[in-house]
Amino acid sequence: MYFKCLAASLSVFSLVACGGGSSGNAVGAASFRSLTSELGQAEDFLEETNPTRVNQIPTSGTARYNGVISVFEAAGPSALDADRFSYSTVGEMAVTANFRNGAVSGSASNFYEVRNPNAASVGQLQSAGQIAGTLTLDAAINSGLVEGEMEGRLIKTSGAATNYDLDVVGIFLGDQADAMLAFGEGQGTTGNRSTSAGAVFVVN
């Protein structure tokens, strides 16, 4: 099941990463451009980098990774299977992996809401503005996979506060766990309304 979901996450990542860059808005535009550009670069990185073999994952020491995350919502039972998004963000992701005890923790912040999440071209992708909130990752390394949960709240540009509760699974990439690809699948709840939500992040 997990490997099927990982394959689905790659297709979702390709959809999210189609921006590759942006003109953005005047406020915070440089940071938004940087994040969307990093998504595009991560797509290329994924095409060129193989998963880390289980026997190559370190068993001691600590690694700190930084990268980019997209949190999104869509109609239907799973946001990962959606052809179109009803809501999307990009933000920064920091992850720490303790290989001795197998603990993985992380935090996502500095989010920007995407004005038009289904834009077909680089030039059309725009920022709706920076939004407040953080998501935290609590996971563990289990037989070569990173498994856990991501929870937190984002305050949308509309002022609505959405709580996210996502199950996360990921893999290490590179010869010595040089990077990590992970996705989350679950719910986003605003008041008494819930919708399918997902996340994809790449850190190295």
C-alpha positions in Angstrom: 0.0 0.0 0.0 2.7 2.5 1.0 4.7 2.0 -2.2 1.5 2.5 -4.3 0.9 5.7 -2.4 4.5 6.8 -3.0 4.0 6.4 -6.7 0.8 8.5 -6.4 2.7 11.2 -4.5 5.2 11.5 -7.4 2.4 12.3 -9.8 1.0 14.8 -7.4 4.4 16.3 -6.9 4.7 16.7 -10.7 1.4 18.6 -10.7 2.4 20.8 -7.8 5.8 21.5 -9.3 4.5 22.5 -12.7 5.1 26.2 -11.6 8.9 26.0 -11.5 8.8 29.8 -10.9 6.4 32.7 -10.6 5.9 36.4 -11.0 4.1 36.3 -7.6 2.7 39.4 -5.8 4.6 42.5 -4.7 4.5 41.5 -1.1 6.8 38.6 -0.4 7.1 37.9 -4.1 10.8 37.0 -4.0 10.2 34.3 -1.3 7.3 32.9 -3.2 9.4 32.8 -6.4 12.1 31.1 -4.5 9.8 28.4 -3.1 8.1 27.6 -6.4 11.5 27.5 -8.2 12.7 25.1 -5.6 9.7 22.9 -6.3 10.7 22.8 -9.9 14.3 22.0 -9.1 13.1 19.2 -6.7 11.2 17.6 -9.6 14.4 17.4 -11.6 16.2 16.1 -8.5 13.7 13.3 -8.1 14.1 12.2 -11.7 17.9 11.9 -11.2 18.1 10.4 -7.7 17.4 6.8 -6.6 15.9 5.7 -3.3 18.4 4.8 -0.6 18.8 1.1 -0.1 17.8 0.0 3.4 21.3 -1.3 4.1 22.7 2.1 3.1 20.6 4.1 5.6 22.9 5.2 8.5 22.4 3.6 11.9 24.1 6.4 13.8 24.4 10.1 13.8 22.0 12.9 13.0 21.1 14.6 9.7 19.4 17.9 9.2 17.5 18.6 6.0 15.9 21.7 4.5 13.6 22.0 1.5 10.1 22.8 0.3 6.6 21.6 1.0 3.2 21.9 -0.6 0.0 21.4 1.4 -3.1 21.2 -0.7 -6.8 20.3 -0.6 -9.1 18.7 -3.2 -12.6 17.2 -3.6 -13.0 13.4 -3.3 -11.8 10.7 -1.0 -8.1 11.5 -1.5 -6.3 14.7 -2.4 -3.4 12.6 -3.7 -5.6 11.2 -6.4 -7.1 14.5 -7.5 -6.7 16.0 -10.9 -7.4 19.5 -9.7 -6.8 21.2 -6.4 -9.3 23.4 -4.6 -6.5 24.9 -2.4 -2.7 24.9 -2.4 0.2 26.4 -0.6 4.0 26.3 -0.7 6.3 26.7 2.3 9.6 25.8 3.9 10.3 22.4 5.5 13.0 21.5 8.0 13.6 17.9 9.1 15.9 16.2 11.5 16.6 12.5 11.4 18.2 10.8 14.3 19.5 7.5 12.8 20.6 6.0 16.2 17.1 5.9 17.6 15.1 6.2 14.4 13.3 9.4 15.3 12.3 11.9 12.6 10.9 15.3 13.4 10.3 18.4 11.4 8.5 21.7 11.0 6.9 23.5 8.1 6.5 27.2 8.1 6.7 30.4 6.0 3.7 29.4 3.9 2.3 31.2 0.8 -1.2 30.6 -0.5 -1.3 29.9 -4.2 -3.9 32.1 -5.9 -4.4 29.7 -8.9 -3.3 26.2 -7.9 -4.3 24.6 -11.2 -2.3 27.0 -13.4 -1.1 25.4 -16.6 2.1 27.4 -17.0 4.9 28.9 -15.1 3.9 32.5 -15.9 0.4 31.9 -14.6 1.3 30.7 -11.1 0.7 33.5 -8.6 0.9 34.1 -4.8 -2.3 35.1 -3.0 -0.1 36.2 -0.1 1.9 34.9 2.9 -0.2 33.1 5.5 0.4 32.3 9.2 0.7 28.9 10.7 3.0 25.9 11.1 2.8 22.1 10.7 4.9 19.7 12.7 6.2 16.3 11.7 6.5 13.4 14.2 7.7 10.2 12.6 10.1 7.2 12.8 12.3 5.2 10.5 10.7 1.8 10.0 12.3 -0.8 7.7 13.7 2.0 5.5 10.5 4.0 5.4 9.7 7.2 7.3 6.3 6.8 8.9 4.4 9.2 11.2 2.0 12.1 11.4 1.9 15.8 10.4 -0.4 18.1 12.2 -0.9 21.9 12.5 -3.0 24.9 11.5 -2.8 27.4 8.7 -4.7 30.7 8.6 -5.8 31.2 5.0 -6.0 34.6 3.3 -9.7 34.4 3.8 -9.1 34.4 7.5 -10.3 30.8 7.9 -8.3 28.6 10.2 -7.8 25.1 8.9 -6.5 22.3 11.0 -4.5 19.6 9.1 -4.1 16.0 10.3 -2.1 13.9 7.9 -0.6 10.4 7.9 2.9 10.7 6.5 5.1 8.1 4.7 8.4 8.9 3.0 11.7 7.4 1.7 15.3 8.5 1.8 17.1 9.3 -1.4 20.7 9.1 -2.5 23.6 6.8 -1.6 23.7 7.7 2.1 20.2 9.1 2.8 21.2 12.4 1.4 17.6 13.6 0.9 14.0 12.7 1.7 10.8 12.6 -0.2 7.5 12.2 1.8 3.8 12.7 1.4 0.9 13.2 3.7 -2.7 12.2 3.3 -5.6 13.0 5.5 -8.1 15.8 6.3 -8.2 19.6 6.5 -10.9 20.8 8.9 -12.3 24.3 8.9 -15.0 24.8 11.6 -17.3 21.8 11.1 -16.3 21.2 7.5 -13.7 18.7 6.4 -12.1 18.1 3.1 -9.4 15.8 1.7 -6.0 17.2 2.2 -2.5 16.1 1.2 1.1 17.3 1.4 4.4 16.6 -0.4 7.8 17.6 0.7 11.4 17.2 -0.5 14.3 18.0 1.7 18.1 17.6 1.4 
